[in-house]
Amino acid sequence: MATGGVARLVCGRWSKWIVLAFWIGILLLAAPLAGKLTSVEKNDNSAWLPGGAEATQVADLQRQFQPDDIAPAIVVYERAGGTVTPADLAKAQADVGRMGSVEGVTGQVIGPVPSQDKGAIQVIVPVKITDDGWDAIPDIANAITDTAKTNAPPGLDIYLAGPVASAADSAGAFAGIDGTLLYTTLAVVAIILLITYRSPVLWLLPILTAGVALTSSQAVIYLLAKYADLAVNAQSAGILTVLVFGAGTDYALLLVARYREELRRHEDRHEAMQFALHRAGPAIIASAATVVVGMLCLSLAELNSTAGLGPVAAIGIAVGLGAMVSLLPALLVICGRWLFWPVRPRYGTAEPTATGFWSRLGGRVSRRPRTVWIGTAVVLGAMALGLLQSNAVGLTSAEQFTTEQPSTVAEQALARHFPAGGGQPVTVIANAATADQVSRALGQVPGISEVADPVVKDGLAMIDGTLTAAPDSQAAQQTVADARAALHPIPGADAKVGGYTAVVVDINDANRHDNRLIIPLVLLVVLIILGLLLRAIVAPLILIATVVLSFAAALGVSILAFRYLFDFSAEDTSFPLFVFVFLVALGIDYNIFLMTRVREEALQHGTRRGALIGLAATGGVITSAGIVLAGTFSALASLPLVAFVQIGFAVAFGVLLDTLIVRSVLVTALNLDVGRWMWWPSKLHLESRDQEETPLSSSEPELTH
């Protein structure tokens, strides 16, 4: 049997050393570049928006009126339950002078401004965003806070609010995110591989190979971000780590399982690896291609952060695939059979999966397959009812973190005494000739407490409106929508509404658009790939239906967990799309692993017998792969960010549901019930007719050689 030139090249007696040398060279080149990836990340909200968004247009036009590298820090002095004293006011006045000398502060410090209820004072400090971007913000925020707290009168509470304070907290949450995710993922994968392989050595090779793949992909992404304007942020960089280790280890598990199977049939380990690559390679490549194409669909998103995640994830999967089908096989044959110690696969021994747990499970399912798949589908449908409590409307600043942040406490103190949106106004840019009309219309919008005098320059007018609600609240977002509805129709004004709240509105709108576009597109792409791979129409349609049902069930249970276990009141607007893409693109992998083996066996034994043999042969490795992938995504829960925790939990639960229930029980039952019609209209549907007419016996299926 021809095993293919690529397989011989990867694991030949001499060529394996060339493969190893090649990857060592790649690693030496990539390592310095990979370390620079964080330097090209863009984590501010406005950088995520497309250029056509209204808030982006306003931000561009604002540069004519004020530098675009200035952000306010709001110092709040509060005497809780009382009235600020003359000494408090004198302290704030003195701080105004001192804060001007804090490194990073630029322009005029505004204040002190007492609140109408006399319970607090605010000082607005303009901060320059340096060449280091938002990375320097935490140090500046700490310096401002320390200045305000120095020699403060007893009983005077001091807080730091505004964009600078929020950015400082976000920077703290993202600090070390790459290291935290990497080490957590490494620990999870190592533990699971140790349990799976029961070998003190073998687990090192998949992890080592995944590490090389991650470093190489980070280097490629850094170059594209720096020279090709690829949008990268901390979220996509973090997900890259999880994807490369999760999906890469999945491919490693499938390859090692087939290699171990072939070692029992071939005395020469080089020949065994050639056969393993020849047999498992197409399924691994098809699975990775499905994930890559699914991720690239994200490139069509309106939101820059989502569009950037597409190529970032696709690069990670593609490089991971390359490493797992070249470097890993070379390492395995270099090291030899001793890697599997203490349970080394010896030539001529029986394959243990032939009579294992998955073989017995298949036998039980085969007794009443129709009852099994209908009952399983009903249970999954019931689990999906949790979707009725979905609230993917976006997360406020307070809801973004799993723990209470200083900026959140400060915003609450500010809202107790001043208009909640005072630090982050609605900004309108309009033609100067209509400035007065626009100002009057803005002042009449519900939710706008006051309107500043227009600033006119170069034929344009900039008008700020103060929000009565917190700038990240649903009420503030409704105010922005009302302002746009009121100002857009004004003749000749060409009014555009921007500001922080408008950015949030446009991000949420872009996410909803992306959900409607990309979810059907990914389904269509995956359906086409499955059709080409399995050379059938019925099987791909059934598999897609099971994946969608699995996704709905996983999302339903996850939302119930968010409400009643985690006490999360909402989800980010991007949550459904991210979970869908990860579960469908990655979840379909397991169906590909199973169904390619079922098809291989069906050519000899018919679909029903092939379904049982395929389940017995792949059940253990696919379940192990699912546990690894679920474990890597659960590593996202180690971060103090609600969006990451939600994605990690939902994907981890969905992967486990898919591997343990959907793939092993539902798909197997459907294979048994539908039979040869799974392969319609291919020739296999006709060729397997004679075998299908033979009733299944109660004996356990035997693996074929």
C-alpha positions, 0 to 999 in steps of 0.5 A: 500500500502506498503511504505517500511521499510526505509520510516517508519524508517526515519519518524516514530514517534520515529525513526525520533529522532534517525535519527536526533541524528545520523546526529548530531553525524556525524556532530560533528565528521565531522566538525573538519576534514572538516576544514582541507580540504584545507591543502591537496589540490594540486594546482600546474600544475605538480601535476595534471599530470599523472606519465607517462607524459613526463613533469612529468618524466623530473620533477622527473629526475631534482631532481638529478640536483637541489632541487625540492623545488626551484622556481625562482622569477624574479625582473625586473627593467625598465626605460620605454622609456629610458636607465637604469642609473648607479644609477639604476644598483647600486640599482639592485646590492645592492638589490642582497645582500639584497634579500639573507636575505629575509625569504624564499630566498635560494641559490645564487641570480643571477644578475643584468643582463642588457638587450641588449637594456639597457632599463631594468635589471633583477635579478633572486631570488631562492625561497624555497618552504617550508612545507607550500607549495605554501601557503607561496609564497604571503608573500615571493613575497611581501617581495622581491617586497618591498625590490626592491622598497625601495629607488628606483631611481625616474622613475624606474619601478619595477615588479615581474615576473616568477613562484613565481609571478604567484603563488602569484597571483593564491594564491590571486585569490583562497584565500577565494574561499571556503568561497566566494563560500559557502556564495554566494551559500547560498545567491542564494539558500536562495533567490530562496527557499524563492520565491519558498516556499513563507514561511519564515521558510521552506527554512531553512531546505533544506539549513541546510541539505545541509550544513550538507551534505557538511561538512560530504562529506568534511570530507570524502574527507579530509581523502581520500586525506590524507590517500588514495592519492586522488587528490584534488585541489581548483577547485574540492573543489569549485565545490563540494560546488556547487554540494552538494548545487545545486543537494542536494537542487534539491532533497529536492525540489522534496521531499518537493513537493511530501510531500506537495502533500501527506499532502492534501491526508493524515491527519497524516504527518508521513503517508504523508511523508512515501508515499512521500518517497515511491513515490519520493524516487526511482526517487531521488535515480535513479537521484543521482545514475546517477550523481554518476556514471557519475562523477565516469567516470571522474576517468578514466581521464589521468589528475589527477585533472580531475580524482580526481574530479570524486570521489570528486563529487561522494562522495558529491552527495552520501552524499547529497542524504543520507542527503536529504532522511533521515535527511530532512524527519525527520526534516520535520515531526518533525516540522509539517505542520506549516513550510509551513505557510502562505500557509499550505497544508490542508488535503482534499484540491485540488492539485493546480498544476492540473489546473496551468501553466504547465497543460495549457502548456501541453494542448497547446503542445498537439494540435500539438506535432510534429510541436512543437518538430520539431520546438524546435529541429530546434531552438536548432540546430541553437543555437548550431551553436555557436560551430563553434567559439569554441576555447578550446585550453587553457588559457594563464596566462593573460587569466586565470584571469578576471582582470589584475594581477601584474604578467601579467604586469611584464611578459609583461615588461620582454618580452619587453627587454628579451627573453619572456621565459627566466624565464621558460626554456625548460628543456631537460634530456638526456643520458650524452653521447649524451649531445653535440648532443642533445644540437646542435639539441635543438639549431636548434629548431625554437623558441629556442634563446639560449641553456645553457651548459649541466650539467652532473650528474650520467650518465644524462645531463640536458640542458636548452633552452630559449624560444623566445615566452612567455612560456604559449603561443601557439608559445611556445607550438609549440616549445616544440612539435618541440623540442620533434620531433627533440630530440626523434629520436636521437639514444641512447639519450632517450631525454625527454623535460620538463619545464613549457611549456611542463607541459601546453602541456601535460595537454592540451593533457591529456584533449583532450584525456579525452574528447574523452574517457569520453564523449562517456562513460558518454553517454553510462552509462546514456543510460544504467541507463535510460534503466534499470529505464524506462524498455525501449529502445526507451525512453532512446534513445530519452532522450539522444538525447534531452540532447545532443542537449541541451548541444550543444545549451547551449555550442554554446550560451555560446561561443558566449557570451564569445566572444561578451559579456565577451570578452574571446578569448579562453576556457580551454581545460577541459571546454567542458568535465566539462560542458558536464558531469555536464549538462548531469549527472545533466540535465538527473535528470530532465528527470528522475523526469519527465519520472518516473512520466509519466510512473507512470501515463501511467500505468493508463491513457496511455502515452499521458495522462500520459505525460500531467499529469506528466508535470502538476505534476512536472513542477513547482518543476522541474523548481524550481530545475533547477533555484536553480541549475543554481543559484548555478553554477552561483555563480562560476562567483563570482570568478576572474578566467575565467575557473570558470566563463565559467563553471558557465555560461555554466552550469547555462544557460544549466540547465535553457534551459533544464528545461524551454524548453527541458524538458517541451516542447521538451520531452513532445511533443515527449511523445505525438507524439511517444506515447506508442512506448516510452516504447517499448519493455516493456509491458507498450507499449502494455498495454497502447494501448487501452488508446492511441486509445482514442483521447486527449480532450481539457480539462485540465489533472487531477492529479491522487491520 
